[in-house]
Amino acid sequence: MGAVNIDRRDDGIARVAINRTEKRNALNDEVRHTLIAELPGLLRDDAVHALVLTGEGGHFCAGGDIASMEGLDSKGARARMKDNHTIVRLIAEAEKPVVTAIEGFAVGAGAGLAMLGDTAVISEGGTIGFPFFRVGLIPDYGILHTLPRRAGGARARQLLLYAKMVKAPDAIAWGLADELVADGKAEEKAVERALELAQMPPFAFAIAKQQLGLAPVKLEEALEMEALAQAGCFGADEFLEGSTAFLEKRSPVFRK
């Protein structure tokens, strides 16, 4: 088994699990390169309807592997960050549903990955943390973008500037994660949510995700985007199925 375990399930869910349990799934070159190599194929595969991102061995991801950063010069660090940004873009811009399942630690870069999910499920013993300043770095993995959107600007500022570690109940209360479950149940619930999202109309879902990713925008810009997108939806088979199902008083089936 490699640094990332990938399982294409029969129900259309792809399980992507970081597998460096001896390091609490800290990210190294092998993890990054595997995600960069494998995620595009999963996102293109019509048999894959949604992704669940998690970690093996009771932890989501303990961030970047500090040992793997030793000896990096500015050129090497920039190349490393470019790889990181490729991963962030692949997940953030995915038109398919992505659900993250957080057990144990999701800190540093792991927090960034966790918050990229359309839905983030966290177990009662989970922790989302932002300890970047403790090792002399700034927040990365898109956190300066995602955290203010999830927690609000003022709270994000306090969490980052004080390098806070946030326990699961507060993570839920502050919007860092979306659903709280018992320890050991995060992946089970994440799969449940992924299956639910996979039943949504794929075309409309993809457009809505892209528009949400552009927010906040001015009202006129939002309305124009809405007009263009809704026109496309009216012309798609999904609307025909959805409207027919509504009139026939049955649940729509958007995937044949």
DRENPA-3360 file (N, C-alpha, C; in nm, 2 decimals, always signed):
BEGIN
1 = MGAVNIDR = +0.08/-0.12/+0.00/+0.00/+0.00/+0.00/+0.09/+0.12/+0.00 ~ +0.05/+0.22/-0.08/+0.13/+0.34/-0.09/+0.09/+0.45/+0.01 ~ +0.14/+0.57/-0.02/+0.11/+0.68/+0.08/-0.03/+0.73/+0.07 ~ -0.10/+0.70/-0.03/-0.24/+0.73/-0.05/-0.32/+0.61/-0.09 ~ -0.42/+0.57/-0.02/-0.51/+0.46/-0.06/-0.63/+0.51/-0.14 ~ -0.65/+0.45/-0.25/-0.77/+0.50/-0.34/-0.85/+0.38/-0.37 ~ -0.98/+0.39/-0.34/-1.07/+0.28/-0.35/-1.20/+0.33/-0.43 ~ -1.22/+0.28/-0.55/-1.34/+0.31/-0.63/-1.45/+0.22/-0.59;
9 = RDDGIARV = -1.54/+0.26/-0.51/-1.65/+0.18/-0.46/-1.76/+0.15/-0.57 ~ -1.83/+0.05/-0.55/-1.93/+0.01/-0.65/-2.05/+0.11/-0.65 ~ -2.06/+0.19/-0.54/-2.18/+0.28/-0.53/-2.14/+0.42/-0.59 ~ -2.03/+0.43/-0.66/-1.99/+0.56/-0.72/-1.91/+0.65/-0.63 ~ -1.88/+0.61/-0.51/-1.80/+0.69/-0.42/-1.65/+0.65/-0.43 ~ -1.56/+0.74/-0.45/-1.42/+0.72/-0.45/-1.36/+0.76/-0.31 ~ -1.30/+0.66/-0.25/-1.24/+0.69/-0.12/-1.09/+0.72/-0.14 ~ -1.05/+0.84/-0.09/-0.91/+0.88/-0.10/-0.86/+0.90/+0.04;
17 = AINRTEKR = -0.76/+0.81/+0.08/-0.72/+0.82/+0.22/-0.57/+0.83/+0.23 ~ -0.52/+0.94/+0.29/-0.38/+0.95/+0.32/-0.33/+0.84/+0.41 ~ -0.22/+0.78/+0.38/-0.18/+0.66/+0.45/-0.03/+0.67/+0.49 ~ -0.01/+0.75/+0.59/+0.12/+0.76/+0.65/+0.10/+0.76/+0.80 ~ +0.04/+0.65/+0.85/-0.01/+0.64/+0.99/+0.10/+0.66/+1.09 ~ +0.23/+0.63/+1.06/+0.34/+0.65/+1.15/+0.37/+0.79/+1.17 ~ +0.32/+0.88/+1.08/+0.34/+1.02/+1.09/+0.21/+1.10/+1.10 ~ +0.11/+1.03/+1.15/-0.03/+1.09/+1.16/-0.07/+1.15/+1.02;
25 = NALNDEVR = -0.03/+1.08/+0.92/-0.07/+1.12/+0.78/-0.01/+1.26/+0.74 ~ +0.10/+1.29/+0.79/+0.17/+1.42/+0.75/+0.20/+1.41/+0.60 ~ +0.20/+1.52/+0.54/+0.22/+1.53/+0.39/+0.37/+1.53/+0.36 ~ +0.41/+1.44/+0.27/+0.54/+1.45/+0.21/+0.53/+1.45/+0.06 ~ +0.64/+1.44/-0.01/+0.64/+1.44/-0.16/+0.56/+1.33/-0.22 ~ +0.57/+1.21/-0.16/+0.50/+1.10/-0.21/+0.34/+1.12/-0.20 ~ +0.30/+1.17/-0.09/+0.15/+1.20/-0.08/+0.11/+1.30/-0.18 ~ +0.19/+1.41/-0.19/+0.15/+1.52/-0.29/+0.15/+1.47/-0.43;
33 = HTLIAELP = +0.26/+1.40/-0.47/+0.27/+1.35/-0.61/+0.16/+1.25/-0.64 ~ +0.12/+1.17/-0.54/+0.02/+1.07/-0.57/-0.12/+1.14/-0.59 ~ -0.15/+1.24/-0.50/-0.27/+1.31/-0.52/-0.28/+1.39/-0.65 ~ -0.17/+1.45/-0.69/-0.16/+1.52/-0.82/-0.18/+1.43/-0.93 ~ -0.13/+1.31/-0.92/-0.14/+1.21/-1.03/-0.28/+1.14/-1.04 ~ -0.34/+1.12/-0.92/-0.46/+1.04/-0.92/-0.59/+1.12/-0.92 ~ -0.59/+1.24/-0.86/-0.72/+1.31/-0.85/-0.78/+1.35/-0.98 ~ -0.70/+1.39/-1.08/-0.76/+1.43/-1.21/-0.84/+1.31/-1.27;
41 = GLLRDDAV = -0.78/+1.19/-1.26/-0.85/+1.08/-1.32/-0.98/+1.05/-1.25 ~ -0.98/+1.06/-1.12/-1.11/+1.04/-1.04/-1.21/+1.14/-1.08 ~ -1.17/+1.26/-1.10/-1.26/+1.37/-1.13/-1.32/+1.36/-1.27 ~ -1.24/+1.30/-1.36/-1.29/+1.28/-1.50/-1.37/+1.16/-1.51 ~ -1.36/+1.06/-1.42/-1.42/+0.93/-1.44/-1.58/+0.94/-1.42 ~ -1.65/+0.91/-1.52/-1.80/+0.92/-1.50/-1.86/+0.82/-1.41 ~ -1.78/+0.72/-1.38/-1.83/+0.62/-1.28/-1.81/+0.66/-1.14 ~ -1.73/+0.77/-1.12/-1.71/+0.83/-0.99/-1.80/+0.95/-0.97;
49 = HALVLTGE = -1.90/+0.94/-0.87/-2.00/+1.04/-0.86/-1.96/+1.14/-0.75 ~ -1.88/+1.10/-0.65/-1.84/+1.18/-0.54/-1.71/+1.13/-0.48 ~ -1.64/+1.22/-0.41/-1.51/+1.18/-0.34/-1.53/+1.19/-0.19 ~ -1.47/+1.10/-0.12/-1.46/+1.11/+0.03/-1.31/+1.12/+0.06 ~ -1.26/+1.22/+0.12/-1.12/+1.24/+0.15/-1.10/+1.22/+0.30 ~ -1.01/+1.13/+0.33/-0.99/+1.10/+0.48/-0.85/+1.06/+0.50 ~ -0.82/+1.00/+0.62/-0.69/+0.95/+0.65/-0.70/+0.82/+0.72 ~ -0.60/+0.74/+0.71/-0.60/+0.61/+0.77/-0.55/+0.62/+0.92;
57 = GGHFCAGG = -0.58/+0.52/+1.00/-0.52/+0.51/+1.13/-0.57/+0.60/+1.24 ~ -0.69/+0.67/+1.22/-0.74/+0.75/+1.33/-0.71/+0.90/+1.32 ~ -0.64/+0.94/+1.22/-0.61/+1.08/+1.20/-0.63/+1.12/+1.06 ~ -0.68/+1.25/+1.04/-0.70/+1.30/+0.90/-0.57/+1.33/+0.84 ~ -0.50/+1.43/+0.90/-0.37/+1.48/+0.84/-0.31/+1.57/+0.94 ~ -0.18/+1.54/+0.98/-0.11/+1.63/+1.08/-0.03/+1.74/+1.01 ~ -0.07/+1.77/+0.89/+0.00/+1.89/+0.82/+0.12/+1.84/+0.74 ~ +0.20/+1.94/+0.71/+0.33/+1.90/+0.63/+0.43/+1.83/+0.72;
65 = DIASMEGL = +0.50/+1.74/+0.66/+0.60/+1.66/+0.74/+0.72/+1.75/+0.75 ~ +0.74/+1.80/+0.87/+0.85/+1.90/+0.90/+0.99/+1.84/+0.86 ~ +1.01/+1.71/+0.88/+1.14/+1.65/+0.85/+1.16/+1.66/+0.70 ~ +1.05/+1.65/+0.62/+1.07/+1.66/+0.47/+1.10/+1.80/+0.42 ~ +1.09/+1.90/+0.51/+1.12/+2.04/+0.47/+1.26/+2.08/+0.50 ~ +1.34/+1.99/+0.56/+1.48/+2.03/+0.60/+1.56/+2.05/+0.47 ~ +1.64/+2.15/+0.47/+1.73/+2.17/+0.36/+1.67/+2.24/+0.24 ~ +1.54/+2.28/+0.24/+1.47/+2.34/+0.13/+1.53/+2.48/+0.11;
73 = DSKGARAR = +1.57/+2.52/-0.01/+1.60/+2.66/-0.04/+1.47/+2.72/-0.10 ~ +1.49/+2.85/-0.13/+1.37/+2.92/-0.18/+1.31/+2.86/-0.31 ~ +1.40/+2.81/-0.40/+1.35/+2.75/-0.52/+1.28/+2.62/-0.49 ~ +1.33/+2.54/-0.40/+1.26/+2.41/-0.37/+1.13/+2.44/-0.29 ~ +1.13/+2.54/-0.21/+1.01/+2.57/-0.13/+0.90/+2.62/-0.23 ~ +0.94/+2.70/-0.33/+0.84/+2.75/-0.42/+0.78/+2.63/-0.51 ~ +0.87/+2.54/-0.55/+0.82/+2.42/-0.62/+0.73/+2.34/-0.54 ~ +0.76/+2.32/-0.41/+0.67/+2.25/-0.31/+0.54/+2.32/-0.30;
81 = MKDNHTIV = +0.54/+2.45/-0.29/+0.41/+2.52/-0.28/+0.33/+2.51/-0.41 ~ +0.39/+2.51/-0.52/+0.32/+2.49/-0.65/+0.25/+2.36/-0.65 ~ +0.31/+2.25/-0.60/+0.25/+2.12/-0.59/+0.13/+2.13/-0.49 ~ +0.15/+2.20/-0.38/+0.04/+2.21/-0.28/-0.08/+2.28/-0.35 ~ -0.05/+2.39/-0.42/-0.16/+2.46/-0.49/-0.23/+2.39/-0.59 ~ -0.16/+2.30/-0.66/-0.22/+2.21/-0.76/-0.33/+2.12/-0.69 ~ -0.29/+2.07/-0.57/-0.39/+1.99/-0.50/-0.51/+2.07/-0.45 ~ -0.48/+2.19/-0.40/-0.59/+2.27/-0.35/-0.69/+2.30/-0.46;
89 = RLIAEAEK = -0.63/+2.34/-0.58/-0.72/+2.37/-0.69/-0.80/+2.25/-0.74 ~ -0.74/+2.13/-0.74/-0.81/+2.02/-0.79/-0.93/+1.99/-0.70 ~ -0.91/+2.00/-0.57/-1.02/+1.98/-0.48/-1.12/+2.09/-0.47 ~ -1.07/+2.21/-0.46/-1.16/+2.33/-0.45/-1.24/+2.35/-0.58 ~ -1.19/+2.32/-0.70/-1.26/+2.34/-0.82/-1.33/+2.22/-0.87 ~ -1.32/+2.11/-0.80/-1.39/+1.99/-0.84/-1.54/+2.01/-0.86 ~ -1.59/+1.97/-0.97/-1.74/+1.99/-1.00/-1.82/+1.88/-0.93 ~ -1.75/+1.77/-0.89/-1.82/+1.66/-0.82/-1.82/+1.69/-0.67;
97 = PVVTAIEG = -1.91/+1.63/-0.59/-1.91/+1.65/-0.45/-1.78/+1.60/-0.39 ~ -1.73/+1.67/-0.29/-1.62/+1.62/-0.21/-1.65/+1.64/-0.06 ~ -1.65/+1.53/+0.01/-1.68/+1.53/+0.15/-1.55/+1.48/+0.23 ~ -1.52/+1.56/+0.33/-1.40/+1.52/+0.41/-1.44/+1.46/+0.54 ~ -1.37/+1.36/+0.58/-1.40/+1.28/+0.71/-1.28/+1.30/+0.80 ~ -1.31/+1.37/+0.91/-1.20/+1.41/+1.00/-1.21/+1.33/+1.13 ~ -1.11/+1.25/+1.15/-1.08/+1.18/+1.28/-0.95/+1.24/+1.33 ~ -0.94/+1.25/+1.46/-0.81/+1.29/+1.52/-0.77/+1.43/+1.47;
105 = FAVGAGAG = -0.64/+1.44/+1.43/-0.58/+1.57/+1.40/-0.61/+1.61/+1.25 ~ -0.65/+1.73/+1.23/-0.65/+1.79/+1.10/-0.59/+1.93/+1.12 ~ -0.46/+1.94/+1.11/-0.39/+2.06/+1.15/-0.30/+2.11/+1.04 ~ -0.27/+2.24/+1.04/-0.18/+2.29/+0.94/-0.24/+2.27/+0.80 ~ -0.16/+2.21/+0.71/-0.21/+2.18/+0.58/-0.33/+2.08/+0.58 ~ -0.33/+2.00/+0.69/-0.44/+1.91/+0.70/-0.57/+1.98/+0.73 ~ -0.57/+2.09/+0.80/-0.68/+2.18/+0.82/-0.73/+2.24/+0.69 ~ -0.63/+2.28/+0.61/-0.66/+2.33/+0.48/-0.74/+2.23/+0.39;
113 = LAMLGDTA = -0.69/+2.11/+0.39/-0.75/+2.00/+0.31/-0.89/+1.98/+0.36 ~ -0.90/+1.97/+0.50/-1.03/+1.93/+0.56/-1.14/+2.04/+0.52 ~ -1.10/+2.16/+0.52/-1.20/+2.27/+0.50/-1.24/+2.29/+0.35 ~ -1.17/+2.22/+0.26/-1.20/+2.23/+0.12/-1.32/+2.14/+0.08 ~ -1.37/+2.06/+0.17/-1.48/+1.97/+0.14/-1.61/+2.05/+0.13 ~ -1.70/+2.00/+0.04/-1.83/+2.06/+0.03/-1.90/+2.04/+0.17 ~ -1.88/+1.93/+0.23/-1.92/+1.90/+0.37/-1.80/+1.84/+0.44 ~ -1.78/+1.89/+0.56/-1.67/+1.84/+0.64/-1.74/+1.77/+0.77;
121 = VISEGGTI = -1.71/+1.64/+0.78/-1.76/+1.57/+0.90/-1.65/+1.55/+0.99 ~ -1.67/+1.58/+1.12/-1.57/+1.56/+1.22/-1.62/+1.48/+1.34 ~ -1.53/+1.39/+1.39/-1.57/+1.31/+1.51/-1.55/+1.39/+1.63 ~ -1.61/+1.34/+1.74/-1.61/+1.41/+1.87/-1.47/+1.44/+1.92 ~ -1.37/+1.35/+1.89/-1.24/+1.37/+1.94/-1.15/+1.44/+1.84 ~ -1.20/+1.49/+1.73/-1.13/+1.56/+1.63/-1.08/+1.70/+1.67 ~ -0.97/+1.74/+1.61/-0.91/+1.87/+1.63/-0.87/+1.93/+1.50 ~ -0.91/+2.06/+1.47/-0.87/+2.13/+1.36/-0.78/+2.25/+1.41;
129 = GFPFFRVG = -0.66/+2.25/+1.36/-0.56/+2.35/+1.42/-0.48/+2.42/+1.32 ~ -0.43/+2.54/+1.36/-0.36/+2.63/+1.27/-0.22/+2.67/+1.33 ~ -0.13/+2.58/+1.35/-0.01/+2.60/+1.43/+0.11/+2.66/+1.35 ~ +0.08/+2.73/+1.24/+0.18/+2.77/+1.14/+0.29/+2.86/+1.21 ~ +0.24/+2.95/+1.29/+0.34/+3.05/+1.35/+0.44/+2.97/+1.44 ~ +0.40/+2.86/+1.50/+0.48/+2.79/+1.59/+0.61/+2.73/+1.52 ~ +0.60/+2.72/+1.39/+0.71/+2.67/+1.31/+0.77/+2.78/+1.22 ~ +0.72/+2.90/+1.24/+0.78/+3.01/+1.16/+0.72/+3.02/+1.02;
137 = LIPDYGIL = +0.60/+2.97/+0.99/+0.54/+2.98/+0.86/+0.41/+3.05/+0.86 ~ +0.36/+3.09/+0.75/+0.22/+3.14/+0.74/+0.12/+3.04/+0.69 ~ +0.00/+3.06/+0.72/-0.10/+2.96/+0.68/-0.10/+2.93/+0.53 ~ -0.11/+2.81/+0.49/-0.11/+2.77/+0.34/-0.23/+2.68/+0.32 ~ -0.22/+2.61/+0.20/-0.33/+2.52/+0.16/-0.46/+2.59/+0.15 ~ -0.45/+2.72/+0.11/-0.57/+2.80/+0.08/-0.65/+2.85/+0.21 ~ -0.59/+2.83/+0.32/-0.65/+2.86/+0.45/-0.69/+3.01/+0.46 ~ -0.60/+3.10/+0.41/-0.64/+3.24/+0.41/-0.76/+3.27/+0.33;
145 = HTLPRRAG = -0.80/+3.18/+0.24/-0.92/+3.20/+0.16/-1.04/+3.13/+0.22 ~ -1.02/+3.00/+0.26/-1.13/+2.92/+0.31/-1.17/+2.95/+0.45 ~ -1.08/+2.98/+0.54/-1.12/+3.00/+0.68/-1.21/+3.12/+0.70 ~ -1.17/+3.24/+0.64/-1.27/+3.35/+0.66/-1.41/+3.32/+0.60 ~ -1.41/+3.24/+0.50/-1.54/+3.21/+0.44/-1.62/+3.12/+0.53 ~ -1.55/+3.03/+0.60/-1.62/+2.94/+0.69/-1.65/+3.00/+0.83 ~ -1.55/+3.07/+0.88/-1.56/+3.12/+1.02/-1.59/+3.26/+1.03 ~ -1.58/+3.34/+0.92/-1.59/+3.48/+0.93/-1.46/+3.55/+0.95;
153 = GARARQLL = -1.44/+3.67/+0.90/-1.31/+3.73/+0.91/-1.25/+3.75/+1.04 ~ -1.34/+3.80/+1.14/-1.29/+3.83/+1.27/-1.24/+3.70/+1.34 ~ -1.32/+3.60/+1.34/-1.28/+3.48/+1.41/-1.16/+3.41/+1.34 ~ -1.16/+3.41/+1.21/-1.04/+3.36/+1.13/-0.91/+3.43/+1.18 ~ -0.92/+3.56/+1.19/-0.80/+3.64/+1.23/-0.75/+3.59/+1.37 ~ -0.84/+3.57/+1.46/-0.80/+3.53/+1.60/-0.74/+3.38/+1.59 ~ -0.81/+3.29/+1.52/-0.76/+3.16/+1.51/-0.62/+3.15/+1.45 ~ -0.60/+3.23/+1.35/-0.47/+3.22/+1.28/-0.36/+3.29/+1.36;
161 = LYAKMVKA = -0.39/+3.41/+1.41/-0.28/+3.49/+1.47/-0.24/+3.43/+1.61 ~ -0.33/+3.36/+1.67/-0.30/+3.29/+1.80/-0.26/+3.14/+1.78 ~ -0.25/+3.10/+1.66/-0.22/+2.96/+1.63/-0.30/+2.86/+1.70 ~ -0.44/+2.88/+1.70/-0.53/+2.80/+1.78/-0.55/+2.66/+1.73 ~ -0.57/+2.57/+1.83/-0.61/+2.43/+1.81/-0.76/+2.43/+1.85 ~ -0.85/+2.38/+1.76/-0.99/+2.39/+1.79/-1.05/+2.25/+1.80 ~ -1.11/+2.22/+1.92/-1.17/+2.10/+1.94/-1.30/+2.09/+1.86 ~ -1.35/+1.96/+1.84/-1.46/+1.94/+1.75/-1.59/+2.02/+1.78;
169 = PDAIAWGL = -1.63/+2.03/+1.90/-1.76/+2.11/+1.93/-1.74/+2.25/+1.88 ~ -1.63/+2.32/+1.91/-1.61/+2.45/+1.87/-1.59/+2.46/+1.72 ~ -1.53/+2.36/+1.66/-1.52/+2.36/+1.51/-1.65/+2.36/+1.44 ~ -1.75/+2.28/+1.50/-1.88/+2.29/+1.45/-1.95/+2.42/+1.47 ~ -1.94/+2.47/+1.59/-2.01/+2.60/+1.63/-1.95/+2.71/+1.55 ~ -1.83/+2.71/+1.51/-1.77/+2.82/+1.44/-1.76/+2.80/+1.28 ~ -1.82/+2.69/+1.24/-1.83/+2.67/+1.09/-1.71/+2.60/+1.03 ~ -1.61/+2.56/+1.10/-1.49/+2.50/+1.05/-1.53/+2.36/+0.99;
177 = ADELVADG = -1.62/+2.29/+1.05/-1.67/+2.17/+1.01/-1.83/+2.17/+1.01 ~ -1.89/+2.08/+0.95/-2.04/+2.09/+0.93/-2.12/+1.99/+1.01 ~ -2.06/+1.87/+1.04/-2.14/+1.77/+1.11/-2.05/+1.70/+1.21 ~ -2.11/+1.68/+1.33/-2.04/+1.61/+1.44/-2.09/+1.47/+1.46 ~ -2.00/+1.37/+1.47/-2.04/+1.23/+1.49/-1.95/+1.17/+1.60 ~ -1.99/+1.05/+1.64/-1.91/+0.98/+1.74/-1.77/+0.94/+1.68 ~ -1.67/+0.92/+1.77/-1.54/+0.88/+1.72/-1.55/+0.75/+1.65 ~ -1.48/+0.74/+1.54/-1.48/+0.63/+1.46/-1.59/+0.62/+1.35;
185 = KAEEKAVE = -1.67/+0.72/+1.35/-1.79/+0.72/+1.26/-1.78/+0.83/+1.15 ~ -1.67/+0.91/+1.15/-1.66/+1.02/+1.05/-1.67/+0.97/+0.91 ~ -1.60/+0.87/+0.88/-1.60/+0.82/+0.74/-1.73/+0.76/+0.70 ~ -1.80/+0.69/+0.79/-1.93/+0.63/+0.76/-2.03/+0.74/+0.73 ~ -2.03/+0.85/+0.81/-2.12/+0.96/+0.78/-2.08/+1.04/+0.66 ~ -1.95/+1.05/+0.63/-1.90/+1.12/+0.51/-1.95/+1.04/+0.38 ~ -1.94/+0.91/+0.39/-1.99/+0.83/+0.27/-2.14/+0.85/+0.25 ~ -2.21/+0.86/+0.37/-2.36/+0.88/+0.36/-2.39/+1.01/+0.30;
193 = RALELAQM = -2.31/+1.12/+0.34/-2.34/+1.25/+0.28/-2.29/+1.26/+0.13 ~ -2.18/+1.19/+0.10/-2.14/+1.18/-0.04/-2.24/+1.12/-0.13 ~ -2.30/+1.01/-0.08/-2.41/+0.94/-0.16/-2.53/+1.03/-0.18 ~ -2.56/+1.11/-0.07/-2.67/+1.20/-0.08/-2.65/+1.31/-0.19 ~ -2.52/+1.37/-0.18/-2.49/+1.47/-0.28/-2.48/+1.42/-0.42 ~ -2.44/+1.29/-0.43/-2.42/+1.23/-0.56/-2.56/+1.21/-0.63 ~ -2.67/+1.22/-0.56/-2.80/+1.20/-0.62/-2.85/+1.34/-0.67 ~ -2.78/+1.45/-0.64/-2.82/+1.58/-0.70/-2.79/+1.58/-0.85;
201 = PPFAFAIA = -2.86/+1.67/-0.92/-2.83/+1.68/-1.06/-2.69/+1.73/-1.09 ~ -2.61/+1.65/-1.16/-2.46/+1.68/-1.17/-2.43/+1.81/-1.24 ~ -2.50/+1.84/-1.34/-2.48/+1.96/-1.42/-2.51/+2.09/-1.33 ~ -2.63/+2.09/-1.27/-2.67/+2.20/-1.19/-2.58/+2.21/-1.07 ~ -2.54/+2.10/-1.01/-2.46/+2.09/-0.89/-2.32/+2.16/-0.92 ~ -2.26/+2.12/-1.04/-2.13/+2.17/-1.08/-2.13/+2.32/-1.10 ~ -2.24/+2.37/-1.16/-2.25/+2.51/-1.19/-2.26/+2.59/-1.05 ~ -2.34/+2.53/-0.96/-2.36/+2.60/-0.83/-2.23/+2.60/-0.75;
209 = KQQLGLAP = -2.16/+2.49/-0.76/-2.03/+2.49/-0.69/-1.93/+2.60/-0.74 ~ -1.93/+2.61/-0.88/-1.84/+2.71/-0.93/-1.88/+2.85/-0.89 ~ -2.01/+2.88/-0.89/-2.06/+3.01/-0.85/-2.04/+3.04/-0.70 ~ -2.05/+2.94/-0.62/-2.02/+2.96/-0.48/-1.88/+2.98/-0.46 ~ -1.79/+2.93/-0.54/-1.65/+2.95/-0.53/-1.61/+3.09/-0.57 ~ -1.69/+3.16/-0.64/-1.66/+3.30/-0.68/-1.71/+3.40/-0.58 ~ -1.80/+3.36/-0.49/-1.86/+3.45/-0.39/-1.75/+3.50/-0.29 ~ -1.76/+3.62/-0.24/-1.87/+3.72/-0.26/-1.86/+3.80/-0.39;
217 = VKLEEALE = -1.97/+3.83/-0.46/-1.97/+3.91/-0.58/-2.08/+4.01/-0.56 ~ -2.07/+4.12/-0.64/-2.18/+4.22/-0.64/-2.31/+4.16/-0.68 ~ -2.42/+4.22/-0.64/-2.55/+4.17/-0.68/-2.57/+4.15/-0.83 ~ -2.53/+4.25/-0.90/-2.55/+4.25/-1.05/-2.47/+4.14/-1.11 ~ -2.35/+4.12/-1.06/-2.27/+4.01/-1.11/-2.33/+3.87/-1.08 ~ -2.38/+3.86/-0.96/-2.45/+3.74/-0.91/-2.57/+3.71/-1.00 ~ -2.65/+3.81/-1.03/-2.77/+3.79/-1.11/-2.74/+3.75/-1.25 ~ -2.63/+3.81/-1.31/-2.59/+3.78/-1.44/-2.54/+3.64/-1.45;
225 = MEALAQAG = -2.46/+3.60/-1.35/-2.41/+3.46/-1.35/-2.53/+3.36/-1.34 ~ -2.63/+3.40/-1.25/-2.75/+3.32/-1.23/-2.83/+3.30/-1.36 ~ -2.84/+3.41/-1.44/-2.92/+3.41/-1.56/-2.85/+3.31/-1.66 ~ -2.72/+3.33/-1.68/-2.65/+3.24/-1.77/-2.66/+3.09/-1.73 ~ -2.64/+3.07/-1.60/-2.64/+2.93/-1.55/-2.77/+2.87/-1.56 ~ -2.88/+2.94/-1.52/-3.01/+2.89/-1.52/-3.06/+2.86/-1.66 ~ -3.02/+2.94/-1.76/-3.05/+2.91/-1.90/-3.00/+2.78/-1.94 ~ -2.87/+2.75/-1.90/-2.81/+2.62/-1.93/-2.89/+2.51/-1.87;
233 = CFGADEFL = -2.93/+2.53/-1.74/-3.00/+2.42/-1.67/-3.14/+2.40/-1.74 ~ -3.21/+2.50/-1.78/-3.34/+2.48/-1.85/-3.33/+2.39/-1.97 ~ -3.21/+2.40/-2.04/-3.19/+2.33/-2.16/-3.13/+2.19/-2.14 ~ -3.11/+2.15/-2.01/-3.04/+2.02/-1.99/-3.15/+1.91/-1.95 ~ -3.11/+1.79/-1.97/-3.20/+1.68/-1.94/-3.24/+1.67/-1.80 ~ -3.15/+1.73/-1.71/-3.18/+1.72/-1.57/-3.31/+1.79/-1.53 ~ -3.33/+1.91/-1.60/-3.46/+1.98/-1.57/-3.58/+1.90/-1.62 ~ -3.56/+1.84/-1.73/-3.67/+1.75/-1.78/-3.71/+1.64/-1.69;
241 = EGSTAFLE = -3.60/+1.57/-1.64/-3.63/+1.47/-1.54/-3.68/+1.52/-1.41 ~ -3.63/+1.63/-1.36/-3.67/+1.69/-1.23/-3.82/+1.74/-1.24 ~ -3.85/+1.81/-1.35/-3.99/+1.86/-1.36/-4.09/+1.75/-1.38 ~ -4.05/+1.64/-1.46/-4.13/+1.53/-1.48/-4.16/+1.45/-1.35 ~ -4.05/+1.43/-1.28/-4.06/+1.36/-1.15/-4.15/+1.44/-1.05 ~ -4.14/+1.57/-1.05/-4.23/+1.66/-0.97/-4.37/+1.64/-1.00 ~ -4.41/+1.64/-1.13/-4.54/+1.63/-1.17/-4.60/+1.49/-1.15 ~ -4.51/+1.39/-1.16/-4.55/+1.25/-1.13/-4.54/+1.21/-0.99;
249 = KRSPVFRK = -4.50/+1.30/-0.90/-4.49/+1.28/-0.76/-4.40/+1.16/-0.72 ~ -4.28/+1.17/-0.78/-4.18/+1.06/-0.75/-4.05/+1.13/-0.73 ~ -3.95/+1.06/-0.68/-3.82/+1.11/-0.67/-3.75/+1.11/-0.80 ~ -3.67/+1.22/-0.83/-3.60/+1.23/-0.96/-3.48/+1.13/-0.96 ~ -3.45/+1.09/-1.08/-3.33/+1.00/-1.10/-3.24/+1.07/-1.20 ~ -3.14/+1.14/-1.15/-3.05/+1.22/-1.24/-2.94/+1.14/-1.30 ~ -2.91/+1.02/-1.25/-2.81/+0.94/-1.30/-2.87/+0.81/-1.35 ~ -2.85/+0.77/-1.47/-2.91/+0.65/-1.53/-2.81/+0.53/-1.51;
% end
